[in-house]
């Protein structure tokens, strides 16, 4: 396969590059405006009881689930005649809007829950019909006509549809800013690493191809299924990050072959047969980690597989097809654009193995080789200290509390957050956070009345509203009135449990479980936002073993096929797991507990989004294995060539240490740029992944891995005889047995024009 790929890239380089350019233009046109077709939700299990309750409510009780709130203030008392007249006209106009139903207001219904405790605001509640994209479009249209000062009234918009709209809009704006931050910094780092503008632009071009191509894929996928807007962040992170990873590895190996005297076409062929194999294994490992998210029913998680798998494959395609074609045409001119003076001197320090005058020194004289030797001489101490440090950094995760993101993940300036905060502070109960029950019953109203009374007696319930009336603390406080008319339809009844506690909180989730434990007069479906969180946690928890097993099994098989060892796959998995401890510990310490919240400008809520740790594990584990494959494959190549285990470890680290750390720095820059988002969940994703990548590169790969490999010694390469025979027949290894070793010296200067 790699020989055929070498023939293709060396025989038709101009045709390949022209085809890539046309594909890039086509993908850019297809993926243009993809963010407008992505959704801001996706945390709900579509097969859960809460999702079925929502479907039943929308079908049998239209407008029963308010997702739009108009917070109405006035320059005079709320019940003044002029205010009342204008507010009723406002509610009537809203009720007449297309795709709007179930309008309730303080001025038409008079319920205490529809005004603030300080008497300064009244509420108008409504339900916007349609799925998320259609509802968001309707909201945007309504906002232009209802927001602001209208006569004596001042109107602000909130509710779940407003929060989702603001989250989607904020993320899209922040993503543009992140790309503007990340691209020039990435280019600068690449220039420092390569010492050449031409060589630095090559991985960046692959990254642009991967990002633009993935946006086109997301546009196609979004036309057939729901895709989360958060997936665009992954496109930027992995598109640039993997292009740099693979580009560094490929270009570095190509330059080594040129330095050894090979002509460009031969250098490309050897590079593909060595580094190319590593890229394939790395891409497969990461793609499998991302594919594991397809086992979850929530489209929020599945979307990252939709985005992640294409971006990985496109980055690998660019590194194995487009980049070699460009290298063939450039030949020795890959080092053109040498940036001398201070940039060149600084880049020489960053380039692995660079010596005086820009020429690479012998491997044994490099700093990475000396570091590896020092670590292996003190292997037990280094292994214990680094493992202990990583475990200690992960300890805060033992206190994790899972929840759901709400309006507080938005910046304080967001109008929808300000409206929800007024409701949170000033309204008795949660008018948009009720626990919603659909009871299928043919019994008389007395059965529903008894059920409602028992529900209202639960701790944490403010009131229960249903077809039999309003109940508080086990007794009926009001008979069924106009607001409750129509709450019985087609043999079913709708009952609303208004919580006295925060709906999106641990107390709100406990209340859902208690409500579900109360015997109903018929089959009951319990829904609402807090019920959706409970069901989402169950859906994720019940499938974690499947996703984790898929990742671990396929990772083990791939690393075994690469190395022929059963010890190295186990070590690779352990190393990758340890590299995640700091990330998970920091997520709890910073995001959940609120440390550094002032510096990072976010509002801690005492919990973290349930789905995000799963997402972060899949991405970070895959990236860690990406670096692990780079290191292990080079160690394996040296071990096959020399048979010297310790020498292979030292040489492998010397050959890849600079590449891995440089790639990690670039990837961390991209992730930190994503982490500057004003949305807390995106901040958590970017900052957490950046920390995981840096810990993996600078602690796990640079310190822990050589120490542990020194301790395992020759046992590192052990495998049972049957598996050894299996590897001999089906396994792949970098370079292959027929590839003659490449002599690293003498070398030409890497920065020579």
Secondary structure, DSSP 8 states (H G I E B T S, - for coil): -HHHHHHHHHHSHHHHHHHHHHHHHHHHHHTTTGGGG-BS---S-TTSHHHHHHHHHHHHSTT-S--EEEEEEESS-TTSHHHHHHHHHHHHHHHTSTTEEEEEEHHHH--GGGB-TTSSEEEEEEEE-S-HHHHHHHHHHHHHHHSEEETTEEEEEESHHHHHHHHHHHHHHHHHHHHHHHHHHHHHHHHHHHSBHHHHHHHHHHHHHHHHHHHHHHHHHHTTS--BTTHHHHHHHHHHHHHHHHHHHHHHHHHHHHHTT--HHHHHHHHHHHHHHHHHHHHHHHHHHHHGGGGSS-HHHHHHHHHHHHHHHHHHHIIIIIHHHHHHHHGGGGG-SB--HHHHHHHHHHSTTB-GGG-B--GGGSHHHHHHHHHHHTHHHHHHHHHHHHHHHHGGGGG--EE---GGGS-TT-HHHHHHHHHHHHSSS-TTS-EEEEEE--S-HHHHHHHHHHHHTSTTEEEEEETTEEEETTEEEE---GGGTT-EETTEEEEEEEESS-SSSHHHHHHHHHHHTS--SSEEEEESHHHHHHHHHHHHHHHHHHHHHHHHHHHHHHHHHHHS-SHHHHHHHHHHHHTTHHHHHHIIIIIIT-TTHHHHT----SSEEHHHHHHHHHHHHHHHHHHHHHHHHHHHHHHHHH--HHHHHHHHHHHHHHHHHHHHHHHHHHHHHHTT-SSHHHHHHHHHHHHHHHHIIIIIIIIIHHHHHHHHGGGGG---HHHHHHHHHH---TT-TTS------S---TT--
